[in-house]
Amino acid sequence: MTSQRKAILYGLSAVLLWSTVATAFKLSLRYFSPIELLLYSGSFSTLLLGAILLCQRKFHLAFQCSLQEYLLSICLGLLSPFLYYLILFKAYDLLPAQQAQPLNYTWAITLSLLAVPLLKQKIGWQQWLALLVSYCGVVVISTEGKPFSFQFTDPLGVGLALASTIVWALYWIYNTRDSRDPVVGLFVNFLCSFPFVLGYYLLTTDVRMPPVNGLLGAAYVGTFEMGACFVLWLLAMKTTDSTAKISNLIFLSPFLSLIFIYFLVGEKILAATFIGLILIVAGLFCQRLK
């Protein structure tokens, strides 16, 4: 098998798994509150990343970071997984999965906008066009096809879904300062986030025995969305001889996700969701125009 075929296989595997996570979020939140899901899924993800480092014989590197790198991990861990997933899970708790998933998908637009003040990058006409087209899709989805009514399904849920894109974009912008091995950095970030997650859980939630169904969902979310997908995508990007070809695979994810949401969650997919998603994806394509 050629390296490019391996890259495509890694990329498709990551995309397929990413397509299932919106369904996994929604099903898991039937048994857990957002902070409970974050606590248990984050724990599973941390264990998985630690196991990967052990297999790679890099586990010791997690405890040989500099003080500056540990401080960076505290900041990154506060952004994600703590704030990002706490906000995102609450959005999924309030909104239908078919709305929360496409709204969260606009994070790439948010990233390009935040890169202007934070990374001193210039914004071109492509970004402005992408912004206009994508957020037209956001309004169509959020109002269930009645964009001029401005009556959102759940204003708080919509606001949280869009806020999660800001947190996620900030995470990746500040992550550019991290020169460590990506898996090592992610593992340390998760370790540093755990006190925030546990503290918030103990302050806001009554401690209880987790239901088995909830634990299974958390294990799936932590293993695949927070862990395996990242590693598979990283392998795809390292193996490929054409980053553009692999990165374009990500556009399959939101459409595949709607199929899982329909069959497993049982949501009737509205025409407005599909139209809005097409607008969001079209906006993301606009960013790539030269």
C-alpha distance (Angstrom), angle and dihedral (degrees) to the residues before:
residue distance angle dihedral
M1 . . .
T2 3.79 . .
S3 3.79 120.9 .
Q4 3.80 90.8 -111.9
R5 3.81 92.0 54.3
K6 3.79 89.5 49.0
A7 3.81 89.3 51.0
I8 3.81 91.7 51.0
L9 3.82 90.4 48.2
Y10 3.81 91.4 50.7
G11 3.80 91.0 45.9
L12 3.80 95.0 48.1
S13 3.81 90.4 47.6
A14 3.80 90.7 53.2
V15 3.81 92.1 46.4
L16 3.81 92.4 48.8
L17 3.80 91.5 51.1
W18 3.81 92.2 45.3
S19 3.80 88.0 53.0
T20 3.80 90.6 61.9
V21 3.79 99.5 49.2
A22 3.81 97.7 81.6
T23 3.81 87.2 57.6
A24 3.80 90.8 45.7
F25 3.82 91.0 50.7
K26 3.79 93.0 51.2
L27 3.80 95.5 45.1
S28 3.82 93.1 45.8
L29 3.81 92.2 50.3
R30 3.80 88.4 62.2
Y31 3.81 86.6 72.9
F32 3.81 104.0 25.3
S33 3.78 137.7 48.2
P34 3.85 113.7 -124.4
I35 3.80 93.6 -98.9
E36 3.81 92.1 47.8
L37 3.79 90.9 51.6
L38 3.80 90.0 48.7
L39 3.82 93.0 48.9
Y40 3.80 95.7 51.3
S41 3.81 99.1 35.1
G42 3.80 90.4 47.6
S43 3.80 89.9 51.8
F44 3.80 92.1 52.1
S45 3.79 90.9 47.6
T46 3.81 92.6 50.1
L47 3.81 90.6 51.6
L48 3.80 91.1 49.3
L49 3.81 93.5 49.7
G50 3.79 90.2 47.4
A51 3.82 90.4 51.5
I52 3.82 90.7 49.8
L53 3.80 90.5 52.1
L54 3.80 90.6 49.2
C55 3.81 90.3 52.7
Q56 3.81 89.8 48.5
R57 3.82 90.4 46.2
K58 3.79 89.7 -124.0
F59 3.83 99.6 111.0
H60 3.80 92.1 107.2
L61 3.81 90.3 59.4
A62 3.81 90.0 70.0
F63 3.81 88.6 67.4
Q64 3.79 97.2 43.2
C65 3.80 98.7 65.9
S66 3.77 122.9 126.4
L67 3.79 122.6 -108.0
Q68 3.80 89.6 -105.9
E69 3.82 90.5 53.3
Y70 3.81 92.0 50.2
L71 3.81 90.5 49.7
L72 3.80 89.0 50.3
S73 3.80 89.7 50.7
I74 3.81 90.6 52.6
C75 3.81 89.9 54.1
L76 3.80 93.4 43.6
G77 3.81 92.4 44.7
L78 3.80 89.3 52.3
L79 3.81 89.3 54.4
S80 3.81 95.9 41.7
P81 2.94 133.9 45.9
F82 3.82 92.6 5.7
L83 3.83 107.8 47.6
Y84 3.79 98.2 20.0
Y85 3.78 98.6 52.5
L86 3.80 94.2 36.3
I87 3.81 90.0 56.5
L88 3.81 93.6 39.8
F89 3.80 94.5 49.5
K90 3.80 90.6 49.5
A91 3.82 89.4 51.5
Y92 3.81 89.8 52.3
D93 3.79 88.9 47.6
L94 3.82 90.8 56.9
L95 3.81 102.0 35.2
P96 3.79 135.4 52.5
A97 3.81 109.3 -97.5
Q98 3.81 90.5 -118.0
Q99 3.81 88.6 63.0
A100 3.80 101.6 38.6
Q101 3.81 94.5 49.6
P102 3.85 98.7 55.1
L103 3.82 92.4 41.5
N104 3.79 90.8 54.2
Y105 3.80 88.7 48.8
T106 3.82 89.9 70.9
W107 3.81 90.6 76.0
A108 3.83 90.2 104.7
I109 3.82 89.3 61.6
T110 3.80 90.1 48.8
L111 3.80 89.7 49.2
S112 3.80 92.9 55.6
L113 3.82 91.1 49.4
L114 3.81 95.1 48.1
A115 3.80 90.6 47.2
V116 3.81 88.3 68.7
P117 3.83 98.1 67.6
L118 3.81 97.8 24.3
L119 3.82 102.4 40.8
K120 3.82 96.6 24.2
Q121 3.79 91.2 -122.6
K122 3.78 121.6 155.4
I123 3.77 120.7 -118.1
G124 3.79 116.8 -136.8
W125 3.76 134.3 -163.3
Q126 3.82 89.2 -89.0
Q127 3.80 91.4 64.4
W128 3.80 93.2 47.3
L129 3.80 90.7 49.3
A130 3.81 90.5 46.5
L131 3.79 89.9 50.6
L132 3.80 93.3 50.9
V133 3.81 96.0 45.5
S134 3.81 96.1 42.6
Y135 3.78 96.2 47.7
C136 3.80 90.3 48.0
G137 3.79 83.5 60.4
V138 3.80 90.4 48.7
V139 3.82 91.0 54.7
V140 3.82 92.3 46.9
I141 3.81 92.1 51.6
S142 3.81 96.0 41.4
T143 3.82 93.4 51.0
E144 3.82 93.6 41.6
G145 3.79 92.6 -118.7
K146 3.81 98.4 -39.1
P147 3.81 101.3 101.3
F148 3.79 96.7 162.6
S149 3.80 93.6 53.3
F150 3.83 91.9 63.4
Q151 3.80 87.4 -153.4
F152 3.77 102.8 141.2
T153 3.80 121.8 -156.5
D154 3.81 90.3 -124.0
P155 3.84 115.9 -7.6
L156 3.82 93.2 -161.4
G157 3.80 92.4 49.1
V158 3.81 91.8 48.4
G159 3.80 90.7 47.7
L160 3.81 92.0 50.2
A161 3.81 92.8 47.7
L162 3.82 90.2 53.1
A163 3.83 91.9 42.4
S164 3.81 89.0 55.7
T165 3.81 88.7 60.6
I166 3.81 90.0 57.5
V167 3.80 92.3 51.3
W168 3.81 92.2 45.9
A169 3.81 92.4 48.4
L170 3.82 90.9 49.2
Y171 3.80 89.4 50.4
W172 3.81 92.3 56.1
I173 3.79 93.9 42.8
Y174 3.81 92.5 54.3
N175 3.79 90.6 39.2
T176 3.81 87.8 68.6
R177 3.80 86.6 75.5
D178 3.81 91.4 62.0
S179 3.82 112.5 96.2
R180 3.82 95.8 176.1
D181 3.78 126.1 109.4
P182 3.85 103.3 -73.1
V183 3.82 95.0 -124.2
V184 3.81 91.9 45.9
G185 3.80 90.7 49.9
L186 3.79 93.0 47.6
F187 3.81 92.1 48.3
V188 3.82 92.4 51.3
N189 3.81 90.3 45.9
F190 3.80 90.3 55.3
L191 3.81 91.4 47.6
C192 3.81 90.9 51.1
S193 3.81 92.1 47.8
F194 3.80 94.1 53.4
P195 3.85 96.5 82.1
F196 3.83 89.6 53.1
V197 3.80 92.0 48.5
L198 3.80 94.8 45.0
G199 3.80 93.2 44.6
Y200 3.81 92.7 50.9
Y201 3.80 90.2 46.4
L202 3.82 93.5 51.9
L203 3.81 92.6 45.7
T204 3.79 97.4 48.2
T205 3.80 108.1 26.7
D206 3.79 137.0 57.3
V207 3.79 108.6 -119.6
R208 3.80 111.7 -115.5
M209 3.77 141.6 158.7
P210 3.81 106.5 -85.2
P211 3.82 115.4 -118.4
V212 3.79 114.2 -113.0
N213 3.81 94.0 -122.3
G214 3.78 90.2 52.3
L215 3.80 92.0 49.8
L216 3.80 91.3 51.0
G217 3.80 89.7 52.6
A218 3.80 91.9 46.8
A219 3.80 90.3 49.3
Y220 3.80 90.1 53.0
V221 3.81 93.6 46.8
G222 3.80 93.5 45.9
T223 3.79 95.8 43.3
F224 3.78 99.0 45.1
E225 3.84 112.0 18.6
M226 3.79 97.2 38.0
G227 3.80 99.3 30.4
A228 3.80 124.7 11.9
C229 3.82 95.7 40.2
F230 3.79 90.9 55.5
V231 3.81 92.5 50.0
L232 3.83 93.8 45.5
W233 3.80 91.9 48.9
L234 3.79 90.8 47.5
L235 3.82 89.9 51.8
A236 3.81 90.4 48.7
M237 3.80 92.9 51.7
K238 3.82 92.3 46.7
T239 3.81 94.5 46.9
T240 3.80 100.5 44.1
D241 3.77 125.8 92.5
S242 3.83 89.9 -155.6
T243 3.79 116.7 48.1
A244 3.81 91.5 -175.2
K245 3.81 92.8 58.9
I246 3.79 92.0 52.4
S247 3.80 96.4 42.0
N248 3.81 90.4 53.7
L249 3.80 89.2 63.1
I250 3.79 89.2 73.5
F251 3.81 90.1 73.1
L252 3.81 88.7 71.0
S253 3.79 92.2 62.2
P254 3.84 103.3 76.9
F255 3.80 93.2 47.3
L256 3.80 93.0 48.2
S257 3.79 87.7 47.1
L258 3.81 91.4 60.8
I259 3.81 89.5 57.3
F260 3.81 91.8 55.2
I261 3.81 91.6 44.3
Y262 3.81 90.8 52.8
F263 3.80 97.1 47.9
L264 3.82 102.2 33.4
V265 3.81 105.6 28.9
G266 3.80 93.2 34.4
E267 3.80 97.4 -132.1
K268 3.78 116.6 151.6
I269 3.80 104.3 -126.0
L270 3.79 109.3 -127.6
A271 3.79 121.8 -140.0
A272 3.81 87.1 -125.3
T273 3.81 90.4 60.3
F274 3.79 92.2 53.8
I275 3.82 93.5 45.1
G276 3.79 92.5 46.8
L277 3.79 91.6 47.9
I278 3.81 90.8 52.4
L279 3.82 88.6 52.9
I280 3.82 91.7 49.6
V281 3.80 92.4 49.3
A282 3.81 90.4 45.1
G283 3.79 88.1 54.3
L284 3.80 90.6 52.0
F285 3.80 89.1 51.4
C286 3.81 88.6 52.3
Q287 3.79 88.8 62.1
R288 3.78 89.4 62.5
L289 3.79 96.1 53.0
K290 3.79 115.5 114.6
